[in-house]
Structure formats: C-alpha cells, structure tokens
C-alpha cells in the first residue's frame, strides 16, 4: 500500500512538472510573439497599427494567464523566471498607463473640438481609452500582489498605485455627478424642444446618456478594485445606487447602509433649512386662498339660491338644487386650482391629465355617463319635481331627491329607493301630483232588480254632500255597463290633488252604508246552473 502511495505521488509530481514545463515553453513562445508584434507596430500607422495593438493586448492577456497558473504552482526553480516576467509586466503596464493617460488628454481635446456629427465617434473613442486605462490599474495591482507572493513586495509602488486609484475614484465620482445632472437637464430640454430643435437636443441627450453609462461602468470597476485594496468605498457605492437604482450585495454592507441613510438625512436637513420658510409661506397662502374661496362659495350659493327662486324663471326645485350645488362646487374648484398654483404646482399636466382621464373614464363608465345624460334631460324637461308622487322606472312613490346620476324615491310604506336616471328616462313616467286637480274614477254596481233612478239619486246625494268634491268641473254619474252579475255605474267627481285618496275612501264607505239603508243591493258574481235530465233508452 505504501509503495502504491509513493508511486501515485511520483506520478502526480511528474505530471505537475510536465505541466510546468509546458507552461514555461508557452511563456517563451508568447514572449517571442509579443516582441514580434511590438516591433511590427513600430512600422505601422492608422487602423493597421490599431489592429496590431489589439493583438498585443490579447497576447498579453494569454501571457498573464500563464503567469498566473505558474505562480499558483510556483517552485524554487520557476520563481526567478516568474519574477523576471512579472517585472516585465510592471514595466509594460506602467508604459501603457502613461501612454493611455496622454491619449485620454488628446481624446478629450478632440471631443471638445469635434462637430456634432463626429461627437459620437469621439466620445466612443474616449470611453474606450478611459476603460483601458482603468483596466491597466487593476492589472498593475495584480502584478504587485504577484511580486509580493514571490517575495519581492513593492510597498512604495503599491502605495502610489492606491493613491492613484483614490484619485481616479474621486474624479469618476465627480464626473458621474456632473454628467448625470447634465443628462437630466438635457432630458428636460428635449421634452420642451420644438421640432427644429429636437434633432440637436436628441444628439446631446444621447451623448449625455452614453457618458453617464461609461462613468457608471468605470466607477464600478474602480470600486471593486478599491475594495481589494481595502479602501472605504461606501460613499461611491451609495452614489451608484442613487444614480442607477440597482440593488447589489454591496447595499447590505453596514457601512454602505449608514452612508445611504446619513446622505438622505443630510439632504433632507439641507432641504428643510433652505426651504422651510418658503414652504411655510406657501402653505399660508394656500390656506388663505382656500378660506377666501370657501367664503365666496357660500356667498355664491346664497346669490344663486335667490336668483333661481325668482318666479320669472319658473324653475323646478330639482333644477334649482342643481344650479345651487354646481355653482358652489365650481367656485371652490377654481379656488383650489388657484391655491395649488400658488404653492408652485404646475397646473398644465394636471389639466392635461384630467382630459386624458376623462376619456378613459368615459369609456370605463359608459352606464354612469348614460345616467348623467338622462339626469340632464330630466332637469331640462322637468317631468316631475321634488315631493311629486310618480310612477317611474318600475317603482311608485314620492320624489325625495335627485342628482345627475340617480333619483331617490320614497315609497308609500316609507322605503327609500334609488333609481338610475337612465332607467327612469327610458321608461314611461307617470306624475300623479303634477296637476292641481284630479278626477276620482270609481265604479259601483247594483242588482238587476234594483231601481236605476233610485241608485242615481243616492249616488248624486253622496257626491254632493262631500265637502272636498269640487263643483267645477262637474261630476259624472252614468250607467256604464250591464254586467253579468250587476248593473254598473261610473262615479267620477273632481277633487284637489291632495284630497284624492280621502275622497276615494270616504265615498266608497258612504256608498256601502247608504245602499244598505236604501235597500240597494251590491251583487257579487254568480252563475245559474241548469240541469237537464236525459232519459236513458232501454
């Protein structure tokens, strides 16, 4: 067993040694290829040089990947070779960073001088250069960590790099603040730009959006690098959250949460200090305007009440209540809009929103609008008024109240029914109490054996004796029908509308009493049945 273990360890060490040897060979090959590409780049210019530089970066990434694998499995034999290559990387990154720094300055100048058509390309070029420069900072940090692992710590260079990263963090943070403000300002200008100004405004806004996106990406990379360096990045993480609104795991860091909360508290405190007097004054103005218009509302209601009550207008109570209510509400609505404008609220989007909402609500509430239209027709044509007895919408009772949507009817047994106006307007409306005088229609029958003249005399005396029966128009008492079981008289006296039911009930009672005293019968339905016997044949 022990021999087997030793054999396995030997095989494993041989495999590692073989793999290390392959990596060293690959390292030498990449070195020669990079040197060749570098020499070739010195003889090229323009796009050809850019292509070779891109190849250089890709080859260098392969080289760094090999170095990383060798460092993870470093031995005393490979350490000198690794130190040599890492030092080359330090020199290469330093030179690349210096070159990119100068290139950033040139690209910034080119962007400032570029025409509107060239700005997009110039901005893209500048963004790529800045991104490469920040990437170089990260790779240099890795180089210093490799040297530290190999026993050659670079304390001064590391401190210098950390200071450079801190400077870049401050710069990118300020750049993001400025560019995000510019983007918001340009977005506002774009929304109000005319048709001729829109193309230019759209281009500027697009440039600002791309710049903000580039700033966020660069700041995020720098924050990740600064975290590896042990720097406090809570303020920068808070800034990215405030700009982007994206939740990340960094938000759960207590330092970041404290920074967020403290920033919000500071902003609120600063806002209160700067705006409290102005806000209090606006609230005071708002309150005063509302109070004044409440007083005007009551005065308007009183004036409209007197105006609509004029006999010359001949308005129904429903119409009067409608104008009184709408006048007060209209005055108060105007006052509310004025008060809102005094506190700095822009009424244009509100009024526009009311218009859009009106269209949407109109489609959603078609039945309600139908009731509204029916209510307007009821107010205009006035088929009934408050306190009228009506039969409408399938119900009977006294009209208690009416709005533009529904009518409230109180039934004779004291129930409250709320009927939609569309149902009332779309059906037959019977107003029982609209006229001052009504005719009471009654039918009384006597038997075929009773005297018609006697019955007429009794009915006339009953009608004439009742004090509520009007003398004009004249009453009607006529023999109407020779019915199957009775001889029927129609009795139709005229009365005031409010006396209708009293007269109806009094006369009906008196007819029964007088007929009994006078010997007049009130027959009930009857039939004579005749039976005929049929002889059965034998």
C-alpha positions as CSV (number, residue, x, y, z in Angstrom):
1,X,0.0,0.0,0.0
2,X,2.8,2.4,0.9
3,X,4.6,1.6,-2.3
4,X,1.4,2.4,-4.2
5,X,1.1,5.8,-2.4
6,X,4.7,6.6,-3.2
7,X,4.1,5.6,-6.9
8,X,1.0,7.9,-7.1
9,X,2.8,10.8,-5.6
10,X,5.7,10.3,-8.0
11,X,3.3,10.2,-11.0
12,X,1.5,13.3,-9.7
13,X,4.7,15.2,-9.3
14,X,5.8,14.1,-12.7
15,X,2.5,15.4,-14.2
16,X,2.9,18.7,-12.4
17,X,6.5,19.0,-13.5
18,X,5.5,18.2,-17.1
19,X,2.6,20.8,-16.9
20,X,5.0,23.4,-15.5
21,X,7.5,22.7,-18.3
22,X,4.7,23.2,-20.9
23,X,3.7,26.5,-19.3
24,X,7.3,27.7,-19.4
25,X,7.6,26.8,-23.1
26,X,4.3,28.6,-23.8
27,X,5.6,31.6,-21.8
28,X,8.7,31.7,-24.0
29,X,6.6,31.4,-27.2
30,X,4.2,34.2,-26.1
31,X,7.3,36.4,-25.3
32,X,8.7,36.0,-28.7
33,X,5.3,36.6,-30.4
34,X,4.7,39.8,-28.3
35,X,8.2,41.1,-29.2
36,X,7.5,40.4,-32.9
37,X,4.2,42.2,-32.7
38,X,5.7,45.2,-30.9
39,X,8.4,45.6,-33.5
40,X,5.8,45.3,-36.2
41,X,3.6,48.0,-34.6
42,X,6.6,50.5,-34.8
43,X,6.4,50.3,-38.6
44,X,2.6,50.7,-38.9
45,X,0.2,53.5,-38.5
46,X,-3.6,54.2,-38.6
47,X,-6.0,51.3,-38.5
48,X,-3.3,48.7,-39.2
49,X,-1.4,49.8,-36.0
50,X,-4.7,49.6,-34.0
51,X,-5.2,46.0,-35.2
52,X,-1.7,45.1,-34.1
53,X,-2.1,46.8,-30.7
54,X,-5.3,44.8,-30.2
55,X,-3.4,41.6,-31.0
56,X,-0.7,42.7,-28.5
57,X,-3.3,43.1,-25.8
58,X,-4.8,39.7,-26.5
59,X,-1.4,38.0,-26.5
60,X,-0.5,39.8,-23.2
61,X,-3.7,38.5,-21.7
62,X,-2.7,35.0,-22.6
63,X,0.7,35.6,-21.2
64,X,-0.7,36.9,-17.8
65,X,-3.0,33.8,-17.7
66,X,0.1,31.5,-18.0
67,X,2.0,33.5,-15.4
68,X,-1.0,33.2,-13.0
69,X,-1.0,29.4,-13.4
70,X,2.7,29.2,-12.8
71,X,2.5,31.4,-9.7
72,X,-0.2,29.3,-8.2
73,X,2.1,26.2,-8.6
74,X,5.4,28.1,-8.2
75,X,8.6,26.3,-7.1
76,X,12.1,27.5,-6.3
77,X,13.1,26.6,-9.9
78,X,10.4,28.7,-11.5
79,X,10.4,31.7,-9.2
80,X,13.3,33.6,-10.8
81,X,11.7,33.2,-14.2
82,X,8.3,34.4,-12.8
83,X,9.8,37.4,-11.1
84,X,11.5,38.3,-14.4
85,X,8.2,38.1,-16.3
86,X,6.2,39.9,-13.7
87,X,8.7,42.8,-13.6
88,X,8.3,43.0,-17.4
89,X,4.6,43.2,-16.9
90,X,5.1,46.0,-14.3
91,X,7.2,47.9,-16.8
92,X,4.7,47.2,-19.7
93,X,1.7,48.3,-17.6
94,X,3.5,51.5,-16.5
95,X,4.3,52.4,-20.0
96,X,0.8,51.6,-21.3
97,X,-0.8,53.6,-18.5
98,X,1.5,56.6,-19.3
99,X,0.6,56.3,-23.0
100,X,-3.1,56.0,-22.2
101,X,-3.1,59.0,-19.9
102,X,-1.7,61.1,-22.7
103,X,-4.1,59.6,-25.2
104,X,-7.0,60.5,-22.8
105,X,-5.9,64.1,-22.8
106,X,-5.8,64.1,-26.6
107,X,-9.2,62.4,-26.9
108,X,-10.8,64.9,-24.5
109,X,-9.4,67.8,-26.6
110,X,-10.6,66.1,-29.8
111,X,-14.1,65.6,-28.3
112,X,-14.3,69.3,-27.4
113,X,-13.4,70.4,-30.9
114,X,-15.5,67.7,-32.8
115,X,-18.6,68.7,-34.8
116,X,-22.0,67.3,-33.8
117,X,-21.7,64.6,-36.5
118,X,-18.3,63.5,-35.1
119,X,-19.1,63.7,-31.4
120,X,-20.4,60.1,-31.1
121,X,-17.3,58.5,-32.5
122,X,-15.0,60.8,-30.5
123,X,-16.9,60.0,-27.3
124,X,-16.7,56.3,-28.0
125,X,-13.0,56.5,-28.5
126,X,-12.5,58.5,-25.3
127,X,-14.6,56.0,-23.4
128,X,-12.6,53.0,-24.6
129,X,-9.3,54.8,-23.7
130,X,-10.5,55.5,-20.2
131,X,-11.7,51.9,-19.8
132,X,-8.3,50.6,-20.9
133,X,-6.5,52.9,-18.5
134,X,-8.6,51.8,-15.5
135,X,-8.1,48.2,-16.6
136,X,-4.3,48.8,-16.5
137,X,-4.6,50.0,-12.9
138,X,-6.3,46.7,-12.0
139,X,-3.6,44.6,-13.8
140,X,-0.8,46.6,-12.1
141,X,-2.4,45.8,-8.7
142,X,-2.3,42.1,-9.6
143,X,1.4,42.5,-10.7
144,X,2.3,43.9,-7.3
145,X,0.4,41.1,-5.5
146,X,2.3,38.5,-7.6
147,X,5.6,40.1,-6.7
148,X,4.6,40.1,-3.0
149,X,3.8,36.4,-3.2
150,X,7.1,35.7,-4.9
151,X,8.9,37.5,-2.0
152,X,9.5,40.9,-3.6
153,X,6.9,43.3,-2.1
154,X,6.6,46.7,-3.8
155,X,5.5,48.9,-0.9
156,X,6.2,52.3,-2.4
157,X,4.8,51.4,-5.8
158,X,1.7,49.8,-4.2
159,X,1.1,52.9,-2.1
160,X,1.5,55.1,-5.1
161,X,-1.0,52.9,-7.1
162,X,-3.5,53.1,-4.2
163,X,-3.2,56.8,-4.2
164,X,-3.8,56.9,-7.9
165,X,-6.9,54.7,-7.6
166,X,-8.2,57.1,-4.8
167,X,-7.7,60.0,-7.2
168,X,-9.4,58.2,-10.0
169,X,-12.3,57.3,-7.7
170,X,-12.8,61.0,-6.8
171,X,-12.6,62.1,-10.4
172,X,-15.0,59.5,-11.7
173,X,-17.4,60.3,-8.8
174,X,-17.4,64.0,-9.7
175,X,-17.7,63.2,-13.4
176,X,-20.7,60.9,-12.7
177,X,-22.4,63.7,-10.6
178,X,-21.8,66.3,-13.3
179,X,-22.8,64.1,-16.2
180,X,-26.0,62.8,-14.5
181,X,-27.1,66.4,-13.8
182,X,-26.4,67.3,-17.5
183,X,-28.4,64.3,-18.7
184,X,-31.4,65.3,-16.5
185,X,-31.2,68.9,-17.8
186,X,-30.9,67.8,-21.4
187,X,-33.9,65.4,-20.9
188,X,-36.0,68.3,-19.7
189,X,-34.9,70.5,-22.6
190,X,-35.7,67.7,-25.0
191,X,-39.2,67.4,-23.7
192,X,-39.9,71.1,-24.4
193,X,-37.9,71.4,-27.6
194,X,-39.5,72.4,-30.9
195,X,-39.5,70.3,-34.0
196,X,-36.5,72.1,-35.4
197,X,-34.5,71.9,-32.2
198,X,-35.3,68.2,-31.4
199,X,-32.5,66.6,-33.6
200,X,-29.8,68.6,-31.9
201,X,-31.3,68.1,-28.5
202,X,-31.7,64.3,-29.1
203,X,-28.0,64.1,-30.1
204,X,-26.8,65.9,-27.0
205,X,-29.1,63.8,-24.8
206,X,-27.8,60.6,-26.3
207,X,-24.2,61.8,-25.7
208,X,-25.0,62.5,-22.1
209,X,-26.7,59.1,-21.6
210,X,-23.6,57.3,-23.0
211,X,-21.3,59.4,-20.9
212,X,-23.3,58.5,-17.7
213,X,-23.2,54.8,-18.7
214,X,-19.5,55.0,-19.2
215,X,-19.0,56.8,-15.9
216,X,-21.0,54.1,-14.0
217,X,-19.1,51.2,-15.6
218,X,-15.7,52.8,-14.8
219,X,-16.7,53.8,-11.2
220,X,-18.0,50.3,-10.6
221,X,-14.7,48.7,-11.8
222,X,-12.7,51.2,-9.6
223,X,-14.9,50.4,-6.6
224,X,-14.3,46.7,-7.0
225,X,-10.5,47.4,-7.3
226,X,-10.6,49.7,-4.2
227,X,-12.3,47.0,-2.2
228,X,-9.5,44.7,-3.0
229,X,-7.1,47.4,-1.8
230,X,-9.0,47.7,1.5
231,X,-10.3,51.2,0.8
232,X,-13.6,52.6,2.1
233,X,-16.0,52.7,-0.9
234,X,-19.3,53.2,0.9
235,X,-19.9,56.7,-0.5
236,X,-19.2,55.7,-4.0
237,X,-21.5,52.6,-3.7
238,X,-24.2,54.9,-2.4
239,X,-23.7,57.3,-5.3
240,X,-24.1,54.4,-7.8
241,X,-27.2,53.2,-6.1
242,X,-28.7,56.7,-6.2
243,X,-27.9,57.2,-9.9
244,X,-28.8,53.7,-11.2
245,X,-31.3,52.5,-8.5
246,X,-29.8,49.0,-8.9
247,X,-29.7,46.8,-5.8
248,X,-26.4,44.9,-5.3
249,X,-24.9,42.9,-2.5
250,X,-22.8,45.9,-1.5
251,X,-26.0,47.7,-0.3
252,X,-26.2,45.1,2.5
253,X,-22.8,46.3,3.8
254,X,-23.5,48.2,7.1
255,X,-21.1,51.0,6.0
256,X,-23.0,51.5,2.8
257,X,-26.3,51.5,4.6
258,X,-25.1,54.0,7.1
259,X,-23.7,56.2,4.2
260,X,-27.0,56.0,2.4
261,X,-29.1,56.9,5.5
262,X,-26.7,59.7,6.5
263,X,-26.8,61.1,3.0
264,X,-30.5,61.1,2.9
265,X,-30.7,62.7,6.4
266,X,-28.2,65.4,5.2
267,X,-30.2,66.1,2.1
268,X,-33.5,66.3,4.0
269,X,-31.9,68.6,6.6
270,X,-30.4,70.8,4.0
271,X,-33.7,71.0,2.1
272,X,-35.6,71.8,5.3
273,X,-33.1,74.6,6.2
274,X,-33.3,76.1,2.7
275,X,-37.0,75.6,2.0
276,X,-38.9,75.7,5.3
277,X,-39.6,79.5,5.3
278,X,-40.7,79.4,1.7
279,X,-42.8,76.2,2.2
280,X,-44.5,77.7,5.3
281,X,-45.3,80.9,3.4
282,X,-46.8,78.9,0.5
283,X,-48.8,76.8,2.9
284,X,-50.1,80.1,4.5
285,X,-51.0,81.5,1.1
286,X,-52.7,78.1,0.2
287,X,-54.8,78.2,3.4
288,X,-55.8,81.9,2.9
289,X,-56.9,81.2,-0.7
290,X,-58.9,78.2,0.3
291,X,-60.6,80.1,3.1
292,X,-61.4,83.1,0.8
293,X,-63.0,80.8,-1.8
294,X,-64.9,78.9,0.9
295,X,-66.5,82.2,1.8
296,X,-67.1,83.0,-1.8
297,X,-68.6,79.6,-2.3
298,X,-71.2,80.3,0.4
299,X,-71.9,83.7,-1.0
300,X,-72.3,82.3,-4.5
301,X,-74.7,79.7,-3.2
302,X,-76.8,82.3,-1.5
303,X,-76.9,84.5,-4.6
304,X,-77.7,81.6,-6.9
305,X,-80.4,80.5,-4.4
306,X,-82.1,83.9,-4.6
307,X,-81.7,84.1,-8.4
308,X,-83.2,80.6,-9.2
309,X,-86.0,81.1,-6.7
310,X,-87.4,84.0,-8.8
311,X,-90.9,83.4,-10.1
312,X,-90.0,84.7,-13.5
313,X,-87.6,81.8,-14.1
314,X,-90.2,79.2,-13.2
315,X,-87.5,76.6,-12.3
316,X,-88.3,73.3,-10.7
317,X,-86.8,72.5,-7.3
318,X,-84.6,69.9,-8.9
319,X,-83.2,72.5,-11.3
320,X,-82.7,75.0,-8.5
321,X,-80.8,72.5,-6.4
322,X,-78.7,71.5,-9.4
323,X,-77.6,75.1,-10.1
324,X,-77.0,75.9,-6.4
325,X,-74.8,72.8,-5.9
326,X,-72.9,73.3,-9.2
327,X,-72.2,77.0,-8.6
328,X,-70.8,76.3,-5.1
329,X,-68.6,73.4,-6.3
330,X,-67.5,75.3,-9.4
331,X,-66.3,78.3,-7.3
332,X,-64.5,76.1,-4.8
333,X,-62.8,74.1,-7.7
334,X,-61.5,77.4,-9.2
335,X,-60.2,78.4,-5.8
336,X,-58.5,75.0,-5.3
337,X,-56.7,75.3,-8.7
338,X,-55.6,78.9,-7.8
339,X,-54.3,77.7,-4.4
340,X,-52.4,74.8,-6.0
341,X,-50.8,77.2,-8.4
342,X,-49.7,79.5,-5.5
343,X,-47.6,76.7,-4.0
344,X,-45.7,76.2,-7.2
345,X,-47.7,73.3,-8.7
346,X,-47.8,73.3,-12.5
347,X,-51.4,73.0,-13.5
348,X,-50.8,72.2,-17.1
349,X,-50.0,68.5,-16.6
350,X,-52.9,68.3,-14.1
351,X,-55.4,69.7,-16.5
352,X,-54.0,67.6,-19.3
353,X,-54.3,64.6,-17.1
354,X,-57.9,65.4,-16.3
355,X,-58.6,65.5,-20.1
356,X,-56.9,62.1,-20.6
357,X,-58.5,60.7,-17.5
358,X,-61.9,62.0,-18.7
359,X,-61.6,60.0,-22.0
360,X,-60.5,56.8,-20.1
361,X,-63.2,57.2,-17.5
362,X,-65.7,57.9,-20.3
363,X,-65.1,54.5,-21.8
364,X,-65.0,52.8,-18.5
365,X,-68.1,54.4,-17.1
366,X,-70.5,54.4,-20.1
367,X,-73.5,53.4,-17.9
368,X,-72.8,56.2,-15.5
369,X,-72.5,58.7,-18.3
370,X,-75.8,57.5,-19.6
371,X,-77.3,58.2,-16.2
372,X,-75.7,61.6,-16.3
373,X,-77.2,62.4,-19.7
374,X,-80.6,61.2,-18.6
375,X,-80.3,63.4,-15.5
376,X,-79.7,66.4,-17.7
377,X,-82.7,65.6,-19.8
378,X,-84.9,65.2,-16.7
379,X,-83.7,68.6,-15.4
380,X,-84.4,70.2,-18.8
381,X,-87.8,68.7,-19.5
382,X,-88.9,68.6,-15.8
383,X,-91.4,65.7,-15.9
384,X,-91.5,65.7,-12.1
385,X,-90.3,67.8,-9.1
386,X,-89.4,67.2,-5.5
387,X,-92.4,65.9,-3.5
388,X,-94.3,64.8,-6.6
389,X,-95.9,61.3,-6.5
390,X,-94.7,59.4,-9.5
391,X,-94.6,56.0,-11.1
392,X,-91.3,55.7,-12.9
393,X,-88.6,53.1,-13.5
394,X,-90.9,50.4,-12.2
395,X,-91.5,52.0,-8.8
396,X,-94.1,54.2,-7.2
397,X,-93.6,56.9,-4.5
398,X,-92.7,60.4,-3.7
399,X,-89.6,62.1,-5.2
400,X,-87.3,62.8,-2.3
401,X,-84.1,63.9,-4.1
402,X,-82.4,63.8,-7.4
403,X,-78.8,64.0,-8.6
404,X,-77.4,63.9,-12.1
405,X,-76.9,60.1,-11.7
406,X,-79.9,58.9,-9.8
407,X,-83.3,59.8,-8.3
408,X,-84.3,58.9,-4.8
409,X,-88.0,57.9,-4.4
410,X,-89.7,57.3,-1.0
411,X,-92.4,54.6,-1.3
412,X,-95.8,54.8,0.5
413,X,-94.6,52.3,3.1
414,X,-91.5,54.6,3.8
415,X,-88.8,52.7,1.9
416,X,-86.1,54.6,0.1
417,X,-85.4,53.5,-3.5
418,X,-82.5,54.9,-5.5
419,X,-83.3,54.5,-9.2
420,X,-80.7,55.2,-12.0
421,X,-81.8,58.2,-14.2
422,X,-81.3,56.2,-17.4
423,X,-84.0,53.7,-16.2
424,X,-86.4,56.5,-15.4
425,X,-85.8,58.4,-18.6
426,X,-86.0,55.3,-20.8
427,X,-89.4,54.3,-19.3
428,X,-92.9,55.8,-19.0
429,X,-93.1,58.5,-16.3
430,X,-96.4,58.9,-14.6
431,X,-96.6,62.1,-12.5
432,X,-99.7,61.6,-10.2
433,X,-99.5,65.0,-8.4
434,X,-98.3,67.3,-11.3
435,X,-101.8,68.8,-11.8
436,X,-103.7,70.7,-9.1
437,X,-107.0,68.9,-9.8
438,X,-107.6,65.2,-10.3
439,X,-110.7,63.1,-11.2
440,X,-111.6,60.2,-8.9
441,X,-112.7,57.2,-11.0
442,X,-115.0,54.8,-9.2
443,X,-117.4,52.0,-10.3
444,X,-120.4,50.8,-8.2
445,X,-122.8,48.1,-9.1
446,X,-126.4,47.3,-8.2
447,X,-128.6,44.3,-8.8
448,X,-130.8,43.9,-11.8
449,X,-133.9,44.0,-9.5
450,X,-132.9,47.4,-8.0
451,X,-134.2,50.8,-9.3
452,X,-131.7,52.6,-11.5
453,X,-133.3,56.1,-10.8
454,X,-133.1,55.4,-7.0
455,X,-129.4,54.4,-7.3
456,X,-128.6,57.5,-9.3
457,X,-130.4,59.7,-6.7
458,X,-128.4,58.1,-3.8
459,X,-125.1,58.4,-5.7
460,X,-125.7,62.1,-6.5
461,X,-126.6,62.9,-2.9
462,X,-123.5,61.2,-1.6
463,X,-121.2,63.1,-4.0
464,X,-122.9,66.5,-3.4
465,X,-122.7,66.0,0.3
466,X,-118.9,65.5,0.4
467,X,-117.2,68.9,1.2
468,X,-114.0,68.0,-0.7
469,X,-115.7,67.4,-4.0
470,X,-115.3,70.4,-6.4
471,X,-118.4,71.9,-8.1
472,X,-116.3,72.7,-11.2
473,X,-115.5,70.7,-13.2
474,X,-118.8,68.9,-12.8
475,X,-119.1,65.3,-11.6
476,X,-120.1,62.4,-13.8
477,X,-122.5,59.7,-12.7
478,X,-123.7,57.5,-15.5
479,X,-124.9,54.0,-16.1
480,X,-122.0,52.3,-17.9
481,X,-122.3,48.6,-18.2
482,X,-124.9,45.9,-17.9
483,X,-122.5,43.3,-16.4
484,X,-123.0,39.6,-16.0
485,X,-124.0,39.9,-12.3
486,X,-124.6,43.6,-11.8
487,X,-125.6,46.9,-13.3
488,X,-122.5,49.2,-13.1
489,X,-122.4,53.0,-12.6
490,X,-119.4,55.1,-13.2
491,X,-118.9,57.8,-10.5
492,X,-116.3,60.5,-11.3
493,X,-116.1,63.5,-9.1
494,X,-113.3,66.1,-9.4
495,X,-111.1,67.0,-6.3
496,X,-107.9,68.7,-5.4
497,X,-104.9,66.5,-5.9
498,X,-104.1,66.4,-2.2
499,X,-107.7,65.3,-1.4
500,X,-107.7,62.4,-3.9
501,X,-107.4,59.4,-1.5
502,X,-109.6,60.9,1.2
503,X,-112.5,61.4,-1.2
504,X,-112.0,58.0,-2.7
505,X,-112.1,56.2,0.7
506,X,-114.9,58.4,2.1
507,X,-117.2,57.9,-0.9
508,X,-116.6,54.1,-1.1
509,X,-117.5,53.8,2.6
510,X,-120.6,56.0,2.3
511,X,-121.9,54.1,-0.8
512,X,-121.9,50.8,1.1
513,X,-123.7,52.4,4.1
514,X,-126.3,54.2,2.1
515,X,-127.0,51.3,-0.2
516,X,-127.7,49.1,2.8
517,X,-130.1,51.7,4.3
518,X,-131.8,52.3,1.0
519,X,-132.3,48.7,0.2
520,X,-130.0,48.7,-2.8
521,X,-128.0,45.5,-3.2
522,X,-124.4,45.3,-4.2
523,X,-124.3,42.0,-6.0
524,X,-121.4,39.6,-6.2
525,X,-120.6,37.5,-9.2
526,X,-122.9,34.5,-9.6
527,X,-123.9,31.9,-12.2
528,X,-127.2,30.0,-12.7
529,X,-126.6,26.3,-13.5
530,X,-129.4,24.4,-15.2
531,X,-129.5,20.6,-15.2
532,X,-131.4,18.7,-17.9
533,X,-132.3,15.1,-17.2
534,X,-131.8,12.8,-20.2
535,X,-133.9,9.6,-20.3
536,X,-131.8,6.5,-20.8
537,X,-133.1,4.3,-23.7
538,X,-133.8,0.7,-22.9
